[in-house]
Amino acid sequence: MIEIVRMTEKDVAVVAEVEKQCFSVPWSEKSFSDEMKNKLAIYFIAQKDKQCVGYAGFWNVAGEGGITNVAVIPQYRRQGIGAMLISELIKTADRLRLDLLTLEVRKSNIGAQGLYKKFGFDIIGERKRYYSDNGEDAWIMTKTFAYDEE
């Protein structure tokens, strides 16, 4: 069973290991430690049998959420874990009454794009040469929230 829980400082080292398995230019353990001290940052981890198998997070800035990363280690992909993490980000953004969530995704990452589209994200633009490892372009994808006036 997969459990999605709020990330804490004690999770930093294992999340940094997940990061190394998922990205060619991984964030450092210090970067994650800094994120845990950042009042704008909200992160969750996916655990299977108390082992971290993925994580996701965003920054809450001026009523908008900027998703920093969504990562699932390779052997646990295509099992719905990424969807569970994105769902938790969306629920949190909704609870905080954010106007939108936005992210960048590699143009070649068709699987991730499809997942984000299932959750209501739309391509709204592109960032040329966004990725430092190979200069690949990124799509900017955004999900907007609408709230009834109270």
N, C-alpha and C positions, 0 to 999 in steps of 0.2 A: 504494500500500500504506500502511496505517495502522500506526503504531508507537506503543505506549504506553510512556512513559518517566517516570522520577521527575522531578518539577519541581525546578529549582534557582533560585538568585537570578538567574541570567542570563535566565530565562524570565519574570520578573516583568512587564516592560513589555508583552510580547505577550499574556500572560494577562490583564492589565488591559484590553487592547484587545478581547479575546474577551468579557470581562465586559460591556463597554459595548454590544456587539452583542446580548447575550443578556438583559440585565436592565434594567428601568426605573429601579431604584435600585442602580447598580453600586458594587461595592467599589472603593476607590481603589488606585492603584499602591502607595502606602505600606502599605495594608492587606495586600496580597500580600507585600510585602517583610517586614513584621512576621511574617506567617505562616511565611516561610522561616526565621525566627529562633526560632520557637515549637517547642520540643522535642516538644510534643504533636501537632503538625500533620504530616500525611502527604498530599502532593499528587502527582498524576500529570497529564501532558499527553498529548494525542493529537496526533501529527504526521503530516502528509501531505506528502511531498516536503520534509521539514525545516521545514514551516510549521505553527505551532500552530493547530489547528482546534477544540480543545476541551480541557477540563480537569475534574478532579474531585478532591475531597479530603475528609478527615475528621480529627477530633481523637480521639486515643486517650486517654481519661480513665478511670482506675480500671477497666480491663478492658472498657470499652464504647466503641464508635466512634460519634461524632456526625458524620454527613455534613454538610458545610458547603454545598457547591455541586456540581452536575453541570451542565456547560454545553457546548453544541456550537453553533458559529456557524450561523446559519440556513441557508446554502446547503449545509451538510454534514449536516443533520439527515436522519433516516430512512434512514441508510446503515449502521447498526449501530455507530456510533462511541460513542454513549452507552452501549450495551450493553457494548462493550469496556472502557470506563472503569469502569462499575459492576462488571464481572467482576474487574477488577484490584483495586478496593477490597475486594471480597469475598475474593479470594485473599490479600490482605495481612492482612485482619482474621483470617482463618482461620490464617494463618502465625503471627500474634501471639497466637492462641488467645483472641480477644476473645469475650465472652459474647453480644454483639449489635451490630448496626449499626442506627442510627435516623436518620430524616430527617423534614423537613416538606416537604409539597408542596401547591401551590395546589389547592383543591377543583376549580377549573375546568380543571386540567391533566390531562385524562383520558389523554393519550398517555403522559406520564411515569408516571402511576399504573399503567398497564398494563405498562410496562417494568419497574417495580419489582416488581410482582406476579409477573412471569415469573421473577424472581430470588429469589422466596420471601419478599418483604416483605409484611406484613399491616398493615391499618389497625388501630391500637390506640386511637386517640383523635383529638381535634381541638384546635386552638388558634384561638379566636375572634379575629377582627380581627388576624391575625398579620402580614399584609403591610402595610408602612407606605405604599406608593404608593396603594393603593385600599381598604385595610381588609379585604381578602378573608380568609376563614378558610382554615386549612390542615389537612390531614390529617396525623397523626403516623403514620408507617409504620416498622415494625421487622422486622428479620430476626434470628432467634436462631440460635445455633450450639450444637451438642451435641457433647461430646467424651467418648470412652471414658476411664474412670479408668485411669491407668497404675500 
